[in-house]
Amino acid sequence: MLVSGKPEAGSGGWRFPLTAYRSLLTCTLVLFIAACGKEPLHQQQSFVFGTQVEVSIYGETEAKARTAAAAVLQEFDRLHREFHAWQPGPLMALNAAIARGERHQVSPELAAALRDATQLSEASGGLFNPAIGQLIALWGFQSDEFKPLRPDPKKIAALVRAQPRMSDLTVDADNFVTSRNPAVQLDFGGYAKGLALDNALRILRAQGVAHALVNIGGNIIALGKHGARPWHVGVKHPRAPGALIELDLNDGEAIGTSGDYQRYFELDGRRYCHIIDPGTGFPVTGTQSLTVLAAPGPRAGVLSDAASKPGFIADIRDWEAPLKRLGIIAAIRVDESGKIAMSEAMARRAKRVRD
């Protein structure tokens, strides 16, 4: 029984009004939760991080589940404000200070995220790069609604030459941030959802919840089981309704997908997605979707979010290499022609639904 709304991400052209996101579940992953009968499954939904989010709690009283889910959703709202790149908040203030060449103090939470994102960026060979916010904005993807316009090639080339990197930042012991490169502008769109998943598990455990599934627009983390069986999810097919593969998600595991069908526009018969290659300054065209499965651990959510970007951007001949450097061995990739490639670890876990 499909209980998480329509599985298809928006596919109607180039423009995505905010109301359209609210009207359907723009999930990269389809949830298959058998909620029939009298099973004690509580679910709460909200709209955060520009997408639908859902908290499913199993085996608790309605009152306890409702309180725990509300605490998770409240945390998501807080993180949305803390890490938003183009609305007033701590990250926007830091970006403004970097652009002015000023030293700026941030919260311990943001400082920790900067240090962690820098480590992930370096391990990925720079393919995961939250410092390219100017490129993302130039392509129009720092907006709830975006237009089908190609940026000035000269501006793209100038930003690529500037080489904004996370390693350009210095975060001192008092959480003051400086940058030796004024071209750095931070966009945590590929990190904050994963951080939210990790925080959600901590909140749920603190609330005494033993079994839950948390879904942020297709980035999903599991806690415990769904009754006597593991939680079961399906990875969305990037070009067709329904699932590409299905698999069980074990306690503490997280899964996340980067896709060219979530935020994109089409112009002159060509699709331009929101995932930008830092090396070229252009949206990636060689991949339709890339899904990673992160092992249990305190950063499983972050890894499920951040690690999918390097695999999406990497050359087809070497797409697994940056994932392995990040500790990810289970992944599935669909290239621009629709050809599917799976790592051995993912092949052992996945049930193929369709080609």
VEXVO-766149 format. One line per 4 residues: number of its first residue (from 1); their letters; for each residue z, x, y of C-alpha. Coordinates in pm, whole numbers, plus 50000, padded with zeros to 5 digits. Example, Ala and Ser with C-alpha at 12.3 -4.5 7.8 and 13.67 -1.06 7.14 Angstrom:
BEGIN
1 = AS = 50780:51230:49550 | 50714:51367:49894;
This chain:
BEGIN
1 = MLVS = 50000:50000:50000 | 49892:50149:50331 | 50165:50089:50585 | 50091:50330:50869;
5 = GKPE = 49813:50143:51044 | 49446:50229:51062 | 49380:50573:50917 | 49075:50654:51128;
9 = AGSG = 49107:50863:51439 | 48911:50740:51740 | 48539:50785:51685 | 48379:50581:51957;
13 = GWRF = 48205:50833:52177 | 48339:51061:52442 | 48607:50868:52626 | 48953:50782:52493;
17 = PLTA = 49157:50556:52725 | 49531:50579:52676 | 49537:50213:52573 | 49303:50291:52286;
21 = YRSL = 49547:50546:52149 | 49821:50288:52166 | 49614:50028:51981 | 49562:50230:51663;
25 = LTCT = 49729:50503:51465 | 49526:50816:51540 | 49652:51000:51234 | 49503:51306:51079;
29 = LVLF = 49694:51217:50765 | 49705:50883:50592 | 50045:50782:50457 | 50063:50607:50123;
33 = IAAC = 50410:50458:50102 | 50483:50191:49846 | 50697:49969:50064 | 50659:49654:49860;
37 = GKEP = 50940:49466:49695 | 51300:49525:49797 | 51293:49900:49845 | 51516:49999:50141;
41 = LHQQ = 51246:50153:50359 | 51299:50145:50735 | 51021:50242:50975 | 51010:50285:51352;
45 = QSFV = 50708:50375:51560 | 50651:50500:51911 | 50381:50665:52122 | 50463:51027:52212;
49 = FGTQ = 50267:51353:52250 | 49956:51146:52317 | 49961:50993:51971 | 50136:50745:51745;
53 = VEVS = 50454:50869:51578 | 50639:50713:51288 | 50978:50771:51127 | 51022:50634:50774;
57 = IYGE = 51374:50641:50626 | 51447:50552:50266 | 51767:50446:50095 | 51989:50381:50398;
61 = TEAK = 52132:50067:50550 | 51925:49909:50824 | 52184:49995:51088 | 52214:50360:50987;
65 = ARTA = 51839:50404:50955 | 51774:50242:51291 | 52028:50467:51466 | 51888:50782:51304;
69 = AAAV = 51526:50692:51378 | 51614:50613:51739 | 51777:50956:51776 | 51460:51123:51646;
73 = LQEF = 51234:50925:51879 | 51461:51004:52173 | 51426:51374:52090 | 51049:51337:52079;
77 = DRLH = 51051:51185:52427 | 51259:51476:52554 | 51033:51741:52403 | 50726:51562:52537;
81 = REFH = 50864:51603:52888 | 50983:51960:52833 | 50653:52092:52697 | 50395:51886:52886;
85 = AWQP = 50129:52112:53037 | 49991:51888:53312 | 50276:51660:53413 | 50574:51775:53622;
89 = GPLM = 50832:51948:53406 | 50961:52289:53293 | 50630:52413:53148 | 50429:52310:53452;
93 = ALNA = 50683:52485:53676 | 50655:52802:53469 | 50275:52793:53486 | 50290:52758:53863;
97 = AIAR = 50522:53058:53888 | 50294:53268:53666 | 49995:53180:53884 | 50189:53296:54191;
101 = GERH = 50294:53617:54019 | 50661:53520:54038 | 50951:53575:53803 | 51081:53243:53668;
105 = QVSP = 51389:53151:53466 | 51346:52900:53184 | 51579:52721:52947 | 51696:52896:52629;
109 = ELAA = 51487:52645:52432 | 51166:52727:52619 | 51242:53100:52606 | 51283:53078:52228;
113 = ALRD = 50955:52887:52198 | 50777:53152:52405 | 50907:53431:52184 | 50821:53242:51867;
117 = ATQL = 50472:53146:51988 | 50408:53508:52084 | 50498:53623:51734 | 50274:53357:51578;
121 = SEAS = 49989:53445:51812 | 50007:53814:51726 | 50026:53739:51351 | 49716:53519:51380;
125 = GGLF = 49516:53793:51550 | 49514:53593:51874 | 49341:53287:51726 | 49652:53082:51792;
129 = NPAI = 49683:53131:52166 | 49886:52891:52385 | 49808:53115:52686 | 49454:52972:52731;
133 = GQLI = 49564:52662:52921 | 49309:52730:53196 | 49025:52713:52945 | 49161:52391:52797;
137 = ALWG = 49186:52241:53145 | 48839:52367:53239 | 48692:52175:52948 | 48878:51864:53063;
141 = FQSD = 49121:51835:52773 | 49438:51846:52980 | 49406:51477:53055 | 49472:51145:52889;
145 = EFKP = 49111:51055:52964 | 48829:51307:52977 | 48464:51309:53080 | 48157:51453:52907;
149 = LRPD = 48099:51751:53134 | 48020:52112:53048 | 48213:52360:53263 | 48042:52625:53472;
153 = PKKI = 47952:52907:53227 | 48052:53165:53489 | 48404:53021:53505 | 48429:53026:53127;
157 = AALV = 48311:53388:53113 | 48559:53490:53384 | 48852:53343:53191 | 48738:53504:52866;
161 = RAQP = 48716:53842:53043 | 49069:53792:53180 | 49193:53770:52818 | 49510:53564:52872;
165 = RMSD = 49743:53633:52578 | 50098:53550:52485 | 50172:53922:52475 | 50111:53928:52852;
169 = LTVD = 50447:53754:52890 | 50786:53921:52905 | 51100:53715:52841 | 51419:53904:52924;
173 = ADNF = 51771:53853:52793 | 51851:53609:53076 | 51539:53402:52999 | 51347:53514:53304;
177 = VTSR = 50974:53510:53234 | 50717:53737:53396 | 50349:53786:53325 | 50132:54087:53390;
181 = NPAV = 49828:53859:53371 | 49798:53575:53628 | 49529:53413:53410 | 49797:53305:53161;
185 = QLDF = 49858:52932:53171 | 50056:52786:52884 | 49956:52484:52680 | 50184:52407:52384;
189 = GGYA = 49968:52127:52245 | 49940:52320:51919 | 50311:52398:51892 | 50532:52123:52036;
193 = KGLA = 50461:51864:51765 | 50565:52114:51501 | 50883:52196:51689 | 50953:51823:51711;
197 = LDNA = 50919:51790:51333 | 51169:52070:51272 | 51412:51915:51520 | 51366:51575:51355;
201 = LRIL = 51481:51710:51019 | 51790:51865:51177 | 51876:51537:51349 | 51824:51330:51035;
205 = RAQG = 52041:51562:50825 | 52311:51555:51093 | 52297:51175:51079 | 52354:51185:50705;
209 = VAHA = 52000:51080:50610 | 51881:51232:50282 | 51530:51085:50248 | 51275:51045:50526;
213 = LVNI = 50918:51112:50629 | 50831:51194:50990 | 50472:51166:51111 | 50348:51279:51452;
217 = GGNI = 49984:51184:51468 | 49912:51346:51132 | 50160:51633:51144 | 50410:51531:50877;
221 = IALG = 50737:51668:50739 | 50927:51539:50437 | 51300:51507:50374 | 51414:51434:50020;
225 = KHGA = 51212:51181:49823 | 51082:50828:49836 | 51307:50688:49568 | 51247:50849:49229;
229 = RPWH = 50921:51014:49338 | 50810:51254:49610 | 50658:51128:49932 | 50283:51085:49887;
233 = VGVK = 50031:51151:50164 | 49658:51167:50202 | 49458:51403:50422 | 49212:51209:50634;
237 = HPRA = 48842:51261:50576 | 48694:51394:50903 | 48380:51181:50887 | 48461:50882:50668;
241 = PGAL = 48734:50619:50638 | 49023:50698:50408 | 49150:51013:50247 | 48978:51338:50161;
245 = IELD = 49257:51441:49923 | 49603:51316:49830 | 49912:51511:49738 | 50287:51483:49695;
249 = LNDG = 50497:51626:49975 | 50819:51783:49853 | 51155:51812:50028 | 51122:52026:50341;
253 = EAIG = 50745:52072:50322 | 50524:52003:50622 | 50152:51941:50646 | 49929:51945:50951;
257 = TSGD = 49561:51915:51035 | 49339:52030:51317 | 49025:51819:51347 | 48722:51786:51572;
261 = YQRY = 48751:51406:51566 | 49081:51358:51751 | 49003:51467:52107 | 48640:51531:52182;
265 = FELD = 48341:51421:52381 | 47973:51407:52296 | 47699:51523:52530 | 47328:51556:52457;
269 = GRRY = 47391:51494:52089 | 47652:51767:52057 | 48024:51727:51986 | 48273:51927:52197;
273 = CHII = 48623:51919:52051 | 48953:52014:52213 | 49009:52327:52000 | 48887:52624:52204;
277 = DPGT = 48799:52964:52060 | 48983:53218:52281 | 48713:53476:52208 | 48420:53268:52336;
281 = GFPV = 48585:53015:52567 | 48390:52735:52397 | 48500:52452:52165 | 48477:52542:51798;
285 = TGTQ = 48171:52400:51622 | 48190:52547:51271 | 48474:52331:51140 | 48534:51957:51107;
289 = SLTV = 48893:51982:50987 | 49148:52232:50860 | 49470:52126:50687 | 49763:52353:50601;
293 = LAAP = 50070:52297:50386 | 50382:52482:50500 | 50662:52569:50259 | 51019:52447:50325;
297 = GPRA = 51205:52644:50588 | 51349:52619:50940 | 50998:52659:51092 | 50795:52452:50847;
301 = GVLS = 50700:52203:51116 | 50599:52468:51366 | 50389:52645:51104 | 50217:52321:51004;
305 = DAAS = 50113:52273:51365 | 50034:52626:51481 | 49875:52767:51165 | 49601:52506:51143;
309 = KPGF = 49438:52642:51460 | 49359:52997:51338 | 49205:52861:51018 | 48999:52613:51219;
313 = IADI = 48869:52881:51455 | 48822:53167:51206 | 48484:53265:51067 | 48390:53067:50755;
317 = RDWE = 48377:53388:50552 | 48736:53478:50632 | 48913:53156:50720 | 49206:53208:50482;
321 = APLK = 49302:53553:50615 | 49482:53445:50936 | 49663:53173:50740 | 49799:53422:50489;
325 = RLGI = 49927:53641:50773 | 50124:53337:50888 | 50263:53274:50541 | 50033:52981:50459;
329 = IAAI = 49866:52989:50118 | 49779:52619:50068 | 49496:52493:50286 | 49173:52292:50280;
333 = RVDE = 48879:52331:50519 | 48577:52112:50586 | 48298:52301:50761 | 48042:52169:51008;
337 = SGKI = 47806:52060:50727 | 48084:51875:50541 | 48129:52140:50273 | 48486:52153:50140;
341 = AMSE = 48673:52473:50060 | 49027:52483:49920 | 49265:52768:49861 | 49385:52808:49504;
345 = AMAR = 49734:52693:49601 | 49601:52374:49760 | 49371:52307:49465 | 49675:52310:49235;
349 = RAKR = 49853:52052:49453 | 49573:51823:49562 | 49416:51525:49397 | 49054:51509:49508;
353 = VRD = 48963:51167:49639 | 48608:51227:49759 | 48355:51495:49853;
